[in-house]
Amino acid sequence: MSREFEQTLKQYQTAVESYLDGCFTQDRPQKRLFEAMRYSLLAGGKRIRPVLLLEFCRICGGDWQKAMPFAAAIEMVHTYSLIHDDLPCMDNDDYRRGRLTNHKVFGEAQAVLAGDGLLTAAFHTASMAEAAPETIVKIIGILSGCAGELGMVGGQQLDIEGENQHLSEEQVYTIHRLKTGALIAAACRMGATAGGASPEQLAAARTYAEAIGLAFQIRDDMLDVLGDAKKLGKATHVDGNKNTFVSLYGLEGCRERIAEENQKALDALAVFDDRTFLTELTAILASREF
């Protein structure tokens, strides 16, 4: 990791954390709801989606600091999905990001409401951005489309239906393109849109996102088998009844596919003059241990 990359990453992450820390601090009767929302929202994490959004905004010529509401919005949607994923009716996980999951601390009903609150707050937050109204509408459209029934939620539905079944390669790809890749695609497209991207840049952002989203999920599947639960902050070996890329290709095959998708992502970045940060981020995500 180069010093310049590390400094830029830290700058983005610090800005995101500061913005999120200012959310849901009102002294209202529903303060228990705010507490539950903040518990998961401020639990740390890599903040990859907000970072991608901010960097794409910057390299497309925008002011990344003005895109902070959009970055916060996508992290709220991501966090809501994790709260609901961890519920007993879904994956039934006890730990997330190294500490007890939301429902283990606040109870199931409160966790459901915390997720609901974050999801709806995301769109309110995005609507308050300092941007042209037409840009805000486009970005909200991207986020809602990628998060909803034709995106992440649709992927979760297909994932549930596919448990304990043998799925085809195409079906596995479809699940993960939606379940994981959709929000990563949203981040890149939202950032490019906020930055005033050209049609060529928007197309490149989409291609990059699709490739890096797939590589990210393949690595995630590998870490469920190889990863250290302490580093990951969550349990491992929990995907035995699911259709994963490891079950499809094996570990060595997964490494080959990650390399292929990474190259696709890097090729897509060729349209951008300043691609140093994203080039290094792509390599780091491919070999991450957590």
Residue pairs with C-beta under 8 A, 6 or more apart in sequence:
1 280
1 284
2 280
4 276
5 276
5 277
5 280
5 281
8 55
8 277
9 51
9 277
9 281
12 47
12 50
12 51
12 54
12 55
12 64
13 47
13 51
15 54
15 65
15 68
16 47
16 50
16 51
16 54
16 68
16 71
16 72
16 75
17 42
17 47
19 68
19 69
19 71
19 72
20 41
20 42
20 72
20 75
21 42
23 38
23 41
23 72
23 121
23 125
24 34
24 37
24 38
24 41
24 117
24 121
25 34
26 34
28 34
32 106
32 110
33 110
33 113
33 114
33 117
34 117
35 106
36 102
36 105
36 106
36 110
36 111
36 113
36 114
37 114
37 117
37 118
37 121
39 102
39 105
39 106
39 114
40 79
40 82
40 83
40 96
40 102
40 114
40 118
41 75
41 76
41 79
41 118
43 79
43 96
43 97
43 98
43 99
44 97
44 98
45 97
46 290
47 75
48 184
48 187
48 216
48 285
49 71
49 74
49 75
49 78
49 183
49 184
49 186
49 187
50 71
50 72
50 74
50 75
50 187
51 71
51 281
52 184
52 187
52 188
52 191
52 209
52 281
53 67
53 70
53 71
53 74
53 187
53 188
53 190
53 191
53 194
54 64
54 67
54 68
54 71
54 191
55 64
55 191
55 277
55 278
55 281
56 187
56 188
56 189
56 190
56 191
56 192
56 195
56 197
56 205
57 63
57 64
57 67
57 70
57 191
57 192
57 194
57 195
58 64
58 195
58 274
59 195
59 272
59 273
59 274
59 275
59 278
60 191
60 192
60 194
60 195
60 196
60 197
60 198
60 201
60 205
60 272
61 195
61 196
61 197
62 191
62 194
62 195
62 196
64 195
66 129
66 130
66 131
66 194
67 129
67 131
67 191
67 194
67 195
68 129
69 125
69 126
69 128
69 129
69 130
70 126
70 129
70 139
70 190
70 191
70 194
72 122
72 125
73 122
73 123
73 125
73 126
73 143
74 122
74 143
74 183
74 186
74 187
74 190
76 118
76 119
76 121
76 122
76 125
77 118
77 119
77 122
77 143
77 147
77 152
77 183
78 183
79 118
80 114
80 115
80 116
80 117
80 118
80 119
80 122
81 115
81 147
81 152
81 156
81 183
82 96
83 101
83 102
83 103
83 111
83 114
83 115
83 118
84 90
84 111
84 112
84 115
85 91
85 93
85 156
86 92
86 93
86 96
86 101
86 102
86 103
86 111
87 103
87 108
87 111
87 112
88 103
88 108
91 238
93 101
93 234
93 235
93 238
94 100
94 101
94 104
94 235
95 101
95 233
95 234
95 235
96 102
96 233
96 234
97 233
97 234
98 230
98 233
98 234
99 233
101 111
102 110
102 111
102 114
102 115
103 110
103 111
106 114
119 147
122 143
123 140
123 143
123 144
126 136
126 139
126 140
126 143
127 136
127 140
129 136
129 139
129 194
131 139
131 194
135 193
135 194
138 193
139 190
139 193
139 194
142 186
142 189
142 190
142 193
143 186
143 190
145 151
145 186
146 152
146 182
146 183
146 185
146 186
146 189
147 153
147 182
147 183
147 186
148 154
149 157
150 178
151 178
151 182
151 183
151 186
152 178
152 179
152 180
152 182
152 183
154 178
155 174
155 175
155 176
155 177
155 178
155 179
155 180
155 182
156 179
158 171
158 174
158 175
158 178
158 179
159 175
159 179
159 242
162 171
162 172
162 175
162 242
162 243
163 241
163 242
164 241
165 243
166 243
167 175
167 243
169 248
171 243
172 243
172 244
172 245
172 248
173 214
175 243
176 213
176 214
176 217
176 245
177 210
177 213
177 214
179 217
180 213
180 216
180 217
180 220
181 209
181 210
181 213
181 214
181 216
181 217
182 213
184 209
184 212
184 213
184 216
185 206
185 209
185 210
185 213
187 209
188 205
188 206
188 208
188 209
189 202
189 205
189 206
189 209
191 205
192 201
192 202
192 205
193 202
197 205
200 271
201 271
201 272
204 268
204 269
204 270
204 271
204 272
205 268
207 264
207 265
207 268
208 265
208 268
208 269
208 278
211 261
211 262
211 264
211 265
211 268
212 261
212 262
212 265
212 282
212 285
214 257
214 261
215 257
215 258
215 261
215 262
215 265
215 282
215 285
215 286
216 285
217 245
218 245
218 254
218 257
218 258
218 261
219 254
219 258
219 285
219 286
219 287
219 288
221 239
221 244
221 245
221 246
221 254
222 245
222 246
222 251
222 254
222 255
223 232
223 236
223 288
223 289
223 290
224 236
224 237
224 238
224 239
224 244
224 246
225 236
225 237
225 246
225 251
226 251
227 236
227 289
227 290
228 236
228 289
228 290
229 235
229 236
231 289
231 290
232 290
233 290
239 246
245 254
245 257
246 254
249 256
249 257
258 286
259 286
262 282
262 283
262 286
265 282
266 279
266 282
269 275
269 278
269 279
272 278
